[in-house]
Amino acid sequence: MGVGERIGYAQVPIEAHGPTTHRNALVALGVEPDRVYVDEGQFATNRARPGLREAMAARQAGDTLVGARPDRLARARASAIMSTAS
């Protein structure tokens, strides 16, 4: 893995059309398909997001975390700070 890669994350609700659209959007934004992490069927109040944890663990200095929908990365600033501190 090189420095400066894009790591993609998508949170897909149960009622959504599935992760394919989100994956395709991330790939279109320059994320390699094997660098896309997804949480499916997660609710906004559920803080257990293994896909986001994996995405954060996969990043290296210089990498960029790309969200299919940035509002899904963190609903509140405090949540985003806690996620990046892990």
C-alpha positions in Angstrom: 0.0 0.0 0.0 1.3 3.4 -1.0 1.0 6.7 0.7 -1.7 9.0 -0.6 -4.4 6.4 -1.3 -8.1 6.9 -1.1 -10.0 4.8 1.4 -13.8 4.6 0.9 -16.5 4.2 3.4 -20.2 3.8 3.0 -23.0 3.3 5.5 -26.0 1.7 3.8 -29.4 1.7 5.7 -31.5 -1.4 5.6 -34.2 0.3 3.4 -31.6 1.4 0.9 -31.0 -0.2 -2.5 -27.9 -2.0 -1.3 -24.2 -1.2 -1.3 -23.6 -1.5 -5.0 -24.5 2.1 -5.8 -22.4 3.4 -2.9 -19.4 1.2 -4.0 -19.7 2.4 -7.6 -19.8 6.1 -6.4 -16.6 5.6 -4.4 -14.8 3.9 -7.2 -15.9 6.8 -9.5 -14.2 9.1 -6.9 -10.9 7.3 -7.3 -11.1 4.6 -4.6 -9.8 1.2 -5.5 -12.5 -1.4 -5.2 -10.5 -3.4 -2.5 -10.2 -0.2 -0.4 -14.0 0.2 0.0 -15.4 -0.6 3.5 -19.2 -0.8 4.0 -21.6 -1.0 7.0 -25.0 -2.3 5.9 -28.2 -2.0 7.9 -26.7 0.3 10.5 -28.9 2.8 12.3 -27.7 6.4 13.0 -27.8 5.7 16.8 -25.7 2.6 16.5 -22.1 3.5 17.1 -20.8 -0.1 16.4 -19.6 0.4 12.8 -17.1 -2.3 12.0 -16.7 -1.1 8.4 -15.7 2.4 9.6 -13.3 0.9 12.1 -11.7 -1.2 9.4 -11.4 1.8 7.1 -9.8 3.9 9.8 -7.4 1.0 10.6 -6.4 0.7 7.0 -5.3 4.3 6.5 -1.8 5.5 6.6 -0.2 8.9 6.7 -1.3 10.8 3.6 -4.3 8.7 2.9 -7.7 10.3 2.3 -11.0 8.9 3.8 -13.7 9.3 1.2 -17.4 8.9 2.1 -20.1 7.9 -0.3 -22.2 10.3 1.7 -20.1 12.4 4.0 -23.1 12.8 6.5 -22.7 9.0 7.1 -19.2 9.3 8.4 -20.3 11.1 11.5 -23.6 12.7 12.5 -21.8 15.0 15.0 -18.4 16.5 15.2 -17.7 14.6 18.5 -18.4 11.3 16.8 -16.0 12.1 14.0 -13.3 13.0 16.5 -13.8 9.8 18.4 -13.6 7.8 15.2 -10.4 9.3 14.1 -8.8 9.0 17.5 -9.1 5.2 17.4 
